[in-house]
Amino acid sequence: MLGLGTGINKLSAAEAASIAARNAGSYLLDDYSGAAAAYSLRQLSSTYSGSSVKVRRASDNVEADIGFASGELDTTALASHCGASDGFVSVWYDQANSNNVTQATAANQPKIYDGTTGVVTENGKPALEFASDVLQVSVTSSDIISTDAENTLVSVMRQNSANANNTLAHMASPRYVIYTDFSGVLYYDAGNNSTNRLSVSSPSGWDDNQHLLFWSSSLTLQQICVDGTQLASDTSQSTITSASTTLDIGTRSSTYLNGFVQELIFYNSDQSSNRSNIEDNINTFYSIY
């Protein structure tokens, strides 16, 4: 009988992570697989064993991989690494494939830890703070963005810059842009400024709070949804054609995102039929609306 209680109550790291995931909603990529790229500060797949981010400590530029604890970013490890120094992300790891987004230039790395106030958070969850920052990866267009109009992007983000374009994701060739204008327009661009543009002017509820953005495209329907509500739609084809390009997170040329990003998932397929369930999974964890 000695030690029986200890043996029964002790959980392995994998068991603890599984319980935490069930409590906060299931692993998103377990239920909706096939993502082309998935960046998040929570664990999205039960089989993913890598880290979430690589963090540079500003005081001496030493970097460390920060993984997960019970399915969420290991903020204890993050605080231990950074201490009284600010921390910046040099790599955001792709939990679906190998399309990690990186930034070698210190001045352009998003912030994740403040040496005085601690972990950067949005609505109580860790976040990457973007200002004049960009994370990027060189890919062929089909790696992340489909050329046959079947695409989906899902993000948990907040913009906090008034009267400025805030680019969330961008490909220069082919042109592929998801960006927001705090003064009242939310855009998706494929092609150029005058064609294949889907936008919504003065969208109700679109402000400088945390939001869940869901954009999807197929040959028959393109839509922009925010916090579970469709704000704009179109039925024109929106194809993308090119061979290779660079995916930028947080910038479009000299236009930057001023705000926070916690999750960014790309499918090179149309996930509109799964929209409500994907949104429910994300909202269960982040409590956005």
Secondary structure, 3 states (H helix, E strand, C coil): CCCHHHHHHCCCHHHHHHHHHHHCCCCHHHHCCCCCEEEECECCCCCCCCCCEEEEECCCCCEEEECEECCEECHHHHHHHHCCCCEEEEEECCCCCCCCEECCCHHHCCEEEECCCEECEECCEECEEECCCCEEEEEEHHHHCCCCCCEEEEEEEEECCCCCEEEEEEECCCCEEEEEECCCEEEEEECCCCCCEEEEECCCCCCCCCEEEEEEECCCCEEEEECCEEEEEECCCCCCCCCEEEEEECEECCEECCEEEEEEEEECCCCHHHHHHHHHHHHHHHCCC
